[in-house]
Amino acid sequence: MTNKFVKSEWCTFELQMALVKGTDYIVPVIVGKIEDKNMTRLYKFLTKTHVYAEWTEDKDGQEKFWLQIQKALQKPIHHYQQIVPIEDESAYNTDAKIENIQNNVKM
């Protein structure tokens, strides 16, 4: 994720679709400093609920980056495995899932 990525409506839409399908294998990678003004509730939610990795040009930072990636891939996070109860018909409605994710983001 970069400043351009988080400001992009298309990238935000793709992230929402990935969250709807399941968050187990989303591993955010942050490249550079993302300005606070660009961090929407969705991106704040993502960084608070997922193991993420920060890329850096620093050699020690790169070692930490690869450890973070390894950690993220070893143990999937199940925070939002079932955002909408499966009995609910809206579980099959993508728009309802996105709205539910947005409503459950607590900042």
DSSP file (Angstrom, degrees, kcal/mol; ACC not computed):
  #  RESIDUE AA STRUCTURE BP1 BP2  ACC     N-H-->O    O-->H-N    N-H-->O    O-->H-N    TCO  KAPPA ALPHA  PHI   PSI    X-CA   Y-CA   Z-CA
    1    1 A M              0   0    0      0, 0.0    30,-3.0     0, 0.0     2,-0.3   0.000 360.0 360.0 360.0 137.8    0.0    0.0    0.0
    2    2 A T     >  -     0   0    0     28,-0.2     4,-2.4     1,-0.1     5,-0.2  -0.782 360.0 -93.7-130.1 175.4    1.2    3.5   -0.9
    3    3 A N  H  > S+     0   0    0     28,-0.3     4,-1.4    -2,-0.3     5,-0.1   0.911 128.2  49.6 -58.6 -41.8   -0.4    6.9   -0.7
    4    4 A K  H  > S+     0   0    0      1,-0.2     4,-0.8     2,-0.2    -1,-0.2   0.901 109.7  52.0 -64.6 -39.7   -1.5    6.6   -4.3
    5    5 A F  H >4 S+     0   0    0      1,-0.2     3,-1.0     2,-0.2     7,-0.2   0.946 110.1  46.2 -61.8 -50.1   -3.0    3.1   -3.5
    6    6 A V  H 3< S+     0   0    0     -4,-2.4    -1,-0.2     1,-0.3    -2,-0.2   0.739 112.6  51.2 -70.6 -20.8   -5.1    4.2   -0.5
    7    7 A K  H 3< S+     0   0    0     -4,-1.4     2,-0.4    -5,-0.2    -1,-0.3   0.614  89.3 100.7 -86.1 -12.8   -6.4    7.3   -2.4
    8    8 A S    <X  -     0   0    0     -3,-1.0     4,-2.1    -4,-0.8     5,-0.2  -0.597  60.4-156.5 -80.1 124.9   -7.4    5.2   -5.4
    9    9 A E  H  > S+     0   0    0     -2,-0.4     4,-2.4     2,-0.2    -1,-0.2   0.882  96.5  52.7 -64.4 -37.5  -11.2    4.4   -5.6
   10   10 A W  H  > S+     0   0    0      2,-0.2     4,-2.5     1,-0.2    -1,-0.2   0.930 109.4  47.2 -65.4 -45.3  -10.4    1.3   -7.7
   11   11 A C  H  > S+     0   0    0      1,-0.2     4,-2.3     2,-0.2    -1,-0.2   0.898 112.0  51.1 -63.0 -40.0   -7.8   -0.1   -5.2
   12   12 A T  H  X S+     0   0    0     -4,-2.1     4,-2.4    -7,-0.2    -1,-0.2   0.912 109.8  50.2 -62.9 -42.4  -10.3    0.5   -2.4
   13   13 A F  H  X S+     0   0    0     -4,-2.4     4,-2.3     2,-0.2    -2,-0.2   0.926 110.0  50.0 -61.1 -45.5  -13.0   -1.3   -4.3
   14   14 A E  H  X S+     0   0    0     -4,-2.5     4,-2.1     1,-0.2    -2,-0.2   0.894 110.4  50.5 -61.6 -39.5  -10.6   -4.3   -5.0
   15   15 A L  H  X S+     0   0    0     -4,-2.3     4,-2.4     2,-0.2    -1,-0.2   0.920 108.6  51.7 -64.1 -43.2   -9.7   -4.4   -1.3
   16   16 A Q  H  X S+     0   0    0     -4,-2.4     4,-2.0     1,-0.2    -2,-0.2   0.904 109.3  50.4 -60.0 -41.1  -13.4   -4.4   -0.3
   17   17 A M  H  X S+     0   0    0     -4,-2.3     4,-1.8     1,-0.2    -1,-0.2   0.896 109.9  50.3 -64.6 -39.8  -14.0   -7.3   -2.7
   18   18 A A  H  X S+     0   0    0     -4,-2.1     4,-1.1     1,-0.2    -2,-0.2   0.900 110.1  50.2 -65.1 -39.9  -11.1   -9.2   -1.2
   19   19 A L  H  < S+     0   0    0     -4,-2.4    -1,-0.2     1,-0.2    -2,-0.2   0.866 108.3  53.1 -65.9 -35.7  -12.5   -8.6    2.3
   20   20 A V  H  < S+     0   0    0     -4,-2.0    -1,-0.2     1,-0.2    -2,-0.2   0.892 108.4  49.8 -65.5 -38.9  -15.9   -9.9    1.2
   21   21 A K  H  < S-     0   0    0     -4,-1.8    -1,-0.2     1,-0.2    -2,-0.2   0.714 132.9 -69.3 -74.5 -20.0  -14.4  -13.1   -0.1
   22   22 A G     <  -     0   0    0     -4,-1.1     3,-0.4    -3,-0.2    -1,-0.2  -0.270  30.3-130.2 133.9 139.8  -12.5  -13.7    3.2
   23   23 A T  S >  S+     0   0    0      1,-0.2     3,-1.3    -4,-0.2    54,-0.3   0.370  75.2 104.2 -98.9   4.9   -9.7  -12.0    4.9
   24   24 A D  T 3  S+     0   0    0      1,-0.3    53,-0.4    52,-0.1    -1,-0.2   0.829  89.8  32.4 -58.4 -34.2   -7.5  -15.1    5.7
   25   25 A Y  T 3  S+     0   0    0     -3,-0.4     2,-0.7    51,-0.1    -1,-0.3   0.109  83.2 117.3-118.2  23.9   -5.0  -14.5    3.0
   26   26 A I    <   +     0   0    0     -3,-1.3    25,-0.2    -8,-0.1    -3,-0.0  -0.827  36.0 178.8 -89.4 119.8   -4.8  -10.7    2.7
   27   27 A V        -     0   0    0     -2,-0.7    25,-0.1    23,-0.1     2,-0.1  -0.871  18.6-147.4-122.8  96.0   -1.3   -9.6    3.7
   28   28 A P        -     0   0    0      0, 0.0    25,-2.6     0, 0.0     2,-0.5  -0.388   8.4-159.8 -64.8 136.9   -1.0   -5.8    3.4
   29   29 A V  E     -a   53   0A   0     23,-0.2     2,-0.5    -2,-0.1    25,-0.2  -0.983   5.1-153.9-118.7 121.3    2.4   -4.6    2.3
   30   30 A I  E     -a   54   0A   0     23,-3.2    25,-2.9    -2,-0.5     2,-0.6  -0.842   7.5-168.6-100.0 126.3    3.1   -0.9    3.2
   31   31 A V  E     -a   55   0A   0    -30,-3.0   -28,-0.3    -2,-0.5    25,-0.1  -0.939  59.5 -19.7-117.2 108.7    5.6    0.8    1.0
   32   32 A G  S    S-     0   0    0     23,-0.8     2,-0.4    -2,-0.6    23,-0.1  -0.130 102.8 -43.1  83.7 174.2    6.7    4.2    2.3
   33   33 A K        -     0   0    0     -3,-0.1     2,-0.6    -2,-0.0   -30,-0.2  -0.641  52.5-147.3 -79.8 127.6    5.0    6.4    4.8
   34   34 A I        -     0   0    0     -2,-0.4     5,-0.1   -32,-0.1    -2,-0.1  -0.866  23.2-120.3 -96.3 124.5    1.2    6.7    4.3
   35   35 A E    >>  -     0   0    0     -2,-0.6     3,-1.7     1,-0.1     4,-0.6  -0.351  14.1-126.9 -65.2 139.7    0.0   10.0    5.4
   36   36 A D  G >4 S+     0   0    0      1,-0.3     3,-1.2     2,-0.2    -1,-0.1   0.853 108.6  61.7 -54.7 -37.8   -2.7   10.0    8.1
   37   37 A K  G 34 S+     0   0    0      1,-0.3    -1,-0.3     3,-0.0    -2,-0.1   0.734 104.1  49.9 -64.5 -20.6   -5.0   12.1    6.0
   38   38 A N  G <4 S+     0   0    0     -3,-1.7     2,-1.2     1,-0.1    -1,-0.3   0.570  85.2  98.4 -92.7 -10.5   -5.1    9.3    3.4
   39   39 A M    <<  -     0   0    0     -3,-1.2    -1,-0.1    -4,-0.6   -32,-0.0  -0.664  59.3-167.6 -84.3  99.5   -5.8    6.5    5.9
   40   40 A T     >  -     0   0    0     -2,-1.2     4,-2.4   -34,-0.1     5,-0.2  -0.220  39.9 -95.2 -75.3 173.2   -9.6    5.9    5.6
   41   41 A R  H  > S+     0   0    0      1,-0.2     4,-2.7     2,-0.2     5,-0.2   0.878 125.3  56.2 -57.0 -38.6  -11.5    3.8    8.2
   42   42 A L  H  > S+     0   0    0      1,-0.2     4,-2.2     2,-0.2    -1,-0.2   0.922 109.6  43.1 -62.3 -45.5  -11.1    0.8    5.9
   43   43 A Y  H  > S+     0   0    0      2,-0.2     4,-2.2     1,-0.2    -1,-0.2   0.862 113.4  51.6 -72.1 -35.0   -7.3    1.0    5.7
   44   44 A K  H  X S+     0   0    0     -4,-2.4     4,-1.5     2,-0.2    -2,-0.2   0.924 110.5  50.1 -63.5 -43.2   -7.1    1.7    9.5
   45   45 A F  H  X S+     0   0    0     -4,-2.7     4,-1.7    -5,-0.2     3,-0.2   0.921 109.4  51.8 -57.8 -45.9   -9.3   -1.4   10.0
   46   46 A L  H  X S+     0   0    0     -4,-2.2     4,-1.1     1,-0.2    -1,-0.2   0.909 111.0  45.6 -61.3 -44.4   -7.1   -3.5    7.8
   47   47 A T  H  < S+     0   0    0     -4,-2.2    -1,-0.2     1,-0.2    -2,-0.2   0.730 114.5  49.3 -75.0 -19.9   -3.8   -2.5    9.5
   48   48 A K  H  < S+     0   0    0     -4,-1.5    -1,-0.2    -3,-0.2    -2,-0.2   0.726 118.7  36.6 -86.7 -22.6   -5.4   -3.1   13.0
   49   49 A T  H  < S+     0   0    0     -4,-1.7     2,-0.4    -3,-0.2    30,-0.3   0.456 112.2  57.8-111.0  -2.3   -6.8   -6.6   12.2
   50   50 A H  S  < S-     0   0    0     -4,-1.1     2,-0.4    -5,-0.2   -23,-0.1  -0.954  81.2-113.5-130.2 147.4   -4.2   -8.1    9.9
   51   51 A V        -     0   0    0     -2,-0.4     2,-0.3   -25,-0.2    26,-0.1  -0.667  47.3-176.4 -70.5 128.3   -0.5   -8.9   10.2
   52   52 A Y        -     0   0    0     -2,-0.4     2,-0.4    -5,-0.2   -23,-0.2  -0.884  19.6-135.4-129.4 162.6    1.1   -6.5    7.7
   53   53 A A  E     -a   29   0A   0    -25,-2.6   -23,-3.2    -2,-0.3     2,-0.6  -0.931   7.5-148.1-120.6 141.4    4.6   -6.0    6.4
   54   54 A E  E     -a   30   0A   0     -2,-0.4     2,-0.3   -25,-0.2   -23,-0.2  -0.939  14.7-143.9-111.1 119.6    6.4   -2.7    5.9
   55   55 A W  E     +a   31   0A   0    -25,-2.9   -23,-0.8    -2,-0.6     2,-0.3  -0.605  25.9 171.0 -81.4 140.4    9.0   -2.5    3.1
   56   56 A T        -     0   0    0     -2,-0.3     9,-0.1     2,-0.2   -25,-0.0  -0.957  42.8-129.3-142.8 160.0   12.1   -0.5    3.6
   57   57 A E  S    S+     0   0    0     -2,-0.3     2,-0.2     4,-0.1    -1,-0.1   0.626  80.9 103.9 -83.4 -14.3   15.4    0.1    1.9
   58   58 A D  S  > S-     0   0    0      1,-0.1     4,-2.1     2,-0.0    -2,-0.2  -0.499  74.0-136.0 -70.1 132.8   17.2   -0.6    5.2
   59   59 A K  H  > S+     0   0    0      1,-0.2     4,-1.6     2,-0.2    -1,-0.1   0.898 105.9  46.3 -59.5 -44.2   18.8   -4.0    5.3
   60   60 A D  H  > S+     0   0    0      1,-0.2     4,-2.0     2,-0.2    -1,-0.2   0.890 111.5  53.0 -64.8 -38.5   17.6   -4.7    8.8
   61   61 A G  H  > S+     0   0    0      1,-0.2     4,-2.2     2,-0.2    -2,-0.2   0.845 105.6  54.0 -64.1 -34.3   14.2   -3.5    7.9
   62   62 A Q  H  X S+     0   0    0     -4,-2.1     4,-2.2     2,-0.2    -1,-0.2   0.868 106.1  51.9 -69.1 -36.5   14.1   -5.9    5.0
   63   63 A E  H  X S+     0   0    0     -4,-1.6     4,-1.8     2,-0.2    -2,-0.2   0.926 111.0  47.7 -62.9 -43.7   14.9   -8.8    7.3
   64   64 A K  H  X S+     0   0    0     -4,-2.0     4,-2.5     1,-0.2    -2,-0.2   0.896 108.3  56.6 -62.3 -40.4   12.0   -7.7    9.5
   65   65 A F  H  X S+     0   0    0     -4,-2.2     4,-2.3     1,-0.2    -2,-0.2   0.934 107.9  46.2 -56.0 -49.8    9.8   -7.4    6.4
   66   66 A W  H  X S+     0   0    0     -4,-2.2     4,-2.4     1,-0.2    -1,-0.2   0.844 111.2  52.4 -67.7 -32.3   10.4  -11.0    5.4
   67   67 A L  H  X S+     0   0    0     -4,-1.8     4,-2.6     2,-0.2    -1,-0.2   0.898 109.2  50.2 -66.1 -39.8    9.7  -12.2    8.9
   68   68 A Q  H  X S+     0   0    0     -4,-2.5     4,-2.4     2,-0.2    -2,-0.2   0.907 110.9  48.9 -64.2 -41.5    6.4  -10.3    8.9
   69   69 A I  H  X S+     0   0    0     -4,-2.3     4,-2.1     2,-0.2    -2,-0.2   0.933 112.0  48.8 -62.5 -46.1    5.5  -11.9    5.6
   70   70 A Q  H  X S+     0   0    0     -4,-2.4     4,-1.3     1,-0.2    -2,-0.2   0.919 111.9  49.0 -60.3 -44.3    6.4  -15.4    6.9
   71   71 A K  H  X S+     0   0    0     -4,-2.6     4,-1.4     1,-0.2     3,-0.3   0.910 110.6  50.9 -61.2 -43.3    4.4  -14.8   10.1
   72   72 A A  H  < S+     0   0    0     -4,-2.4    -1,-0.2     1,-0.2    -2,-0.2   0.861 111.8  46.8 -64.6 -36.1    1.4  -13.6    8.1
   73   73 A L  H  < S+     0   0    0     -4,-2.1    -1,-0.2     1,-0.2    -2,-0.2   0.695 107.2  57.8 -81.6 -18.8    1.4  -16.7    5.9
   74   74 A Q  H  < S+     0   0    0     -4,-1.3    -2,-0.2    -3,-0.3    -1,-0.2   0.881 114.9  28.3 -78.5 -38.6    1.8  -19.2    8.7
   75   75 A K  S  < S-     0   0    0     -4,-1.4    -1,-0.3   -51,-0.0    -2,-0.0  -0.858  77.1-147.5-131.2  97.0   -1.3  -18.3   10.7
   76   76 A P        -     0   0    0      0, 0.0     2,-0.4     0, 0.0   -52,-0.1  -0.314  20.0-125.1 -60.8 145.2   -4.3  -16.8    8.9
   77   77 A I        -     0   0    0    -53,-0.4     3,-0.2   -54,-0.3   -54,-0.1  -0.781  18.0-166.1 -92.9 135.2   -6.4  -14.3   10.9
   78   78 A H    >   +     0   0    0     -2,-0.4     3,-1.2     1,-0.2     4,-0.3  -0.073  43.2 128.4-113.0  32.2  -10.1  -15.2   11.2
   79   79 A H  T 3  S+     0   0    0    -30,-0.3     3,-0.2     1,-0.3    -1,-0.2   0.879  88.0  20.2 -56.2 -41.0  -11.4  -11.8   12.5
   80   80 A Y  T >  S+     0   0    0     -3,-0.2     3,-0.6     1,-0.1    -1,-0.3  -0.148  77.4 134.7-124.6  38.3  -14.1  -11.5    9.8
   81   81 A Q  T <  S+     0   0    0     -3,-1.2     2,-0.4     1,-0.3    -1,-0.1   0.912  88.9  18.7 -54.6 -44.8  -14.5  -15.1    8.6
   82   82 A Q  T 3   +     0   0    0     -4,-0.3    -1,-0.3    -3,-0.2     4,-0.0  -0.789  68.2 166.2-129.0  90.6  -18.3  -14.7    8.8
   83   83 A I  S <  S+     0   0    0     -3,-0.6    -1,-0.1    -2,-0.4    -2,-0.1   0.902  77.0  37.7 -68.4 -41.2  -19.2  -11.1    8.8
   84   84 A V  S    S-     0   0    0     -3,-0.1    -1,-0.2    -4,-0.1    13,-0.0  -0.944 100.7-106.4-112.7 130.0  -22.8  -11.9    8.1
   85   85 A P    >   -     0   0    0      0, 0.0     3,-1.7     0, 0.0     6,-0.3  -0.292  27.3-127.0 -54.8 137.0  -24.5  -15.0    9.7
   86   86 A I  T 3  S+     0   0    0      1,-0.3     5,-0.1     5,-0.1     6,-0.1   0.752 106.8  64.2 -61.7 -25.5  -24.8  -17.7    7.0
   87   87 A E  T 3  S+     0   0    0      3,-0.1     2,-0.4     4,-0.1    -1,-0.3   0.773  84.8  91.9 -67.4 -24.1  -28.6  -18.0    7.8
   88   88 A D  S X  S-     0   0    0     -3,-1.7     3,-2.1     1,-0.1     4,-0.2  -0.570  75.9-141.9 -76.6 127.1  -29.1  -14.5    6.6
   89   89 A E  G >  S+     0   0    0     -2,-0.4     3,-1.7     1,-0.3    -1,-0.1   0.803  98.5  69.0 -57.9 -29.8  -30.0  -14.2    2.9
   90   90 A S  G >  S+     0   0    0      1,-0.3     3,-1.7     2,-0.2    -1,-0.3   0.605  75.3  85.4 -69.0  -8.3  -27.8  -11.1    2.7
   91   91 A A  G <  S+     0   0    0     -3,-2.1    -1,-0.3    -6,-0.3    -2,-0.2   0.755  92.1  47.9 -61.9 -22.2  -24.8  -13.3    3.2
   92   92 A Y  G <  S+     0   0    0     -3,-1.7     2,-0.7    -4,-0.2    -1,-0.3   0.397  92.0  92.7 -98.0   2.2  -24.9  -13.9   -0.6
   93   93 A N    <>  -     0   0    0     -3,-1.7     4,-2.0     1,-0.2     3,-0.2  -0.869  60.8-160.0-101.6 110.7  -25.3  -10.2   -1.4
   94   94 A T  H  > S+     0   0    0     -2,-0.7     4,-2.5     1,-0.2     5,-0.2   0.883  91.8  53.3 -58.1 -42.5  -21.9   -8.6   -2.1
   95   95 A D  H  > S+     0   0    0      1,-0.2     4,-2.4     2,-0.2    -1,-0.2   0.898 108.5  50.5 -60.9 -40.3  -23.2   -5.0   -1.5
   96   96 A A  H  > S+     0   0    0      2,-0.2     4,-2.3     1,-0.2    -1,-0.2   0.888 109.8  50.8 -65.6 -38.6  -24.6   -6.1    1.9
   97   97 A K  H  X S+     0   0    0     -4,-2.0     4,-2.6    -7,-0.2    -2,-0.2   0.926 110.6  48.3 -64.9 -44.3  -21.3   -7.7    2.9
   98   98 A I  H  X S+     0   0    0     -4,-2.5     4,-2.6     1,-0.2    -2,-0.2   0.934 112.7  48.5 -61.4 -45.2  -19.4   -4.5    2.0
   99   99 A E  H  X S+     0   0    0     -4,-2.4     4,-2.4     1,-0.2    -1,-0.2   0.898 110.8  51.4 -61.5 -40.1  -21.8   -2.4    3.9
  100  100 A N  H  X S+     0   0    0     -4,-2.3     4,-1.6     2,-0.2    -1,-0.2   0.905 109.9  49.1 -64.1 -41.9  -21.5   -4.8    6.9
  101  101 A I  H  X S+     0   0    0     -4,-2.6     4,-0.8     1,-0.2     3,-0.3   0.946 112.8  47.7 -60.6 -48.2  -17.7   -4.5    6.8
  102  102 A Q  H >< S+     0   0    0     -4,-2.6     3,-0.6     1,-0.2    -2,-0.2   0.879 111.9  49.9 -63.1 -37.8  -17.9   -0.7    6.6
  103  103 A N  H 3< S+     0   0    0     -4,-2.4    -1,-0.2     1,-0.2    -2,-0.2   0.787 110.5  50.6 -70.6 -27.0  -20.4   -0.6    9.5
  104  104 A N  H 3< S+     0   0    0     -4,-1.6     2,-0.5    -3,-0.3    -1,-0.2   0.520  80.1 109.5 -91.0  -5.5  -18.2   -2.9   11.7
  105  105 A V    <<  -     0   0    0     -4,-0.8     2,-0.6    -3,-0.6   -63,-0.1  -0.598  54.6-163.2 -71.6 120.6  -15.0   -0.8   11.2
  106  106 A K              0   0    0     -2,-0.5    -2,-0.1     1,-0.1    -3,-0.0  -0.928 360.0 360.0-112.5 117.0  -14.4    0.8   14.6
  107  107 A M              0   0    0     -2,-0.6    -1,-0.1   -62,-0.0    -2,-0.0   0.319 360.0 360.0-125.2 360.0  -12.0    3.7   14.7
